[in-house]
Amino acid sequence: MNLVKVEKHDWIAIVTIDNPPMNALSAAVKEEISEIFVDLNSDHEVLAIILTGAGQKAFMAGADIKELPQRIGNPNLFPQFMKNHEMFNSIDFSTKPTIAVLNGYTLGGGCELALTCDLRIAEEHAYIGVPEVKLGLLPGAGGTQRLPRLIGEAKAKELLFTGDHLSAEEALKIGLVNKVVPTGGGLEEAIKLARKICNNSPSALKNIKKAVDEGLELPLLNALEREAELFQDLFLKEDVKEGVQAFLEKRKPQFQGR
């Protein structure tokens, strides 16, 4: 049984988690997502990836709690947790722009999964949060690291310490999501945004993502040096020739990603 489905349309891959009733992040779902992103990250015909959940109840309402009791008291879980990070990192470190469509509850591991994407579009009925503290746990799939990098240390600690949920509008105000749309409109908005992104140079998009992601981990002067390296790299690509020539000829560029 496939719990994660993939559709491809015009350079865009749509990945849908379909694990009713709440699209829980079970071991099987993690395995399927991992395999799918290995394929998508190496697929030259995919320029952008959209990640969402089936139905209107949840993007993903967190881990499968039924799997937790067997882990309690086990002192040898560290390798398993590091393997979980590999799956999340395959999304975060993808060279392609990624968009999460939060079409309902986005909690715990679901919030952490959304954080691995570059952009997040929330439907107005979505609720977003990291409630692991209420189970005596912490968000162990990157939540304690990616959340403060996105919204700042103090606000992240507030959410991590309280386990409170945010409405879509509250999440928008603190920069946790990029846009809020009416219920049922998230995927359409994400496809519209992905198509706009895909009109640009794949080479430039790849280097922009590298410059931002790598630069955030470096001191400013080192980050500026990395930006210069990636800028130099683009001047050796065919895309810049096409982009400049198209501008001079007042036509739409035909980028090839080379």
C-alpha positions, 0 to 999 in steps of 0.5 A: 500500500502506497502511503505517499503518492507522487504526480508530475505536471509541467516540471512540478512534482506533487508529493501527497501523504495519504495515511488516514485519518490524520496522515501520521508520520509512521515508519512506513511513511518516513521510508516512502518519503525518503525513497521518493525524495531520492528519486525526485532530487535526481530527476532533471525533469522536476524543477520544483516540489510540492508537499501536502497531505491528502484530505482537509483534516491534516497536512500531518498531525505528527508522529504515529503515537502508537509506535512510541511505547515500544521505544520507551526505556530503549537506550539504543535509539540514537542511530534510528533518530539520526536515520530520521534526520537523513529523511528530513535532510533529503528535503531540506537539502534538496537543490530544488525549491520546495513548497509545503501546503498545510491543509489542516493540522500541522503538528509535531513531526508534521510541523518539522516536515513543513520546516524542511521546505523552502516555502509554506502555504497554509490554508486558513483552517490549519493549526501549526505547532510542536506539542511534543513537550506535552508528551515529555519529549522534544521535537526530535526531527529538527524542530529545535533547530529549524524553528528558531532559525526561521522565526527567531529564538525567543518565539521558537522557545515559547512554542517549544516550551508551551506546546501551543498551536498557532492558527494560520494567521498567527503563523503568518504574522511571525513568518512561519508561513509565507501565505494564508489562503482559503480552505481548499485553495492551498494546492492551487496556490502552490502550483501557481507559485511553483510555475512562476518559480519554474519560469526562471533559470534552474541553475540560478535557482539552485545557486540561490538556494545554496547561497541562502542555506549555506550562508545562514550557517556562516559568518557574514564575510565568509557567507559573502565569499560563498555568494561570490563563488556561486555568482561566478559559477553562474557566469559560466552557465548557458542560462546566463547567456540565454537570460541576458540575450533574451532581455536584450531581444525583449523576449521570454528566455528559454532556460535549459538549466545548463 
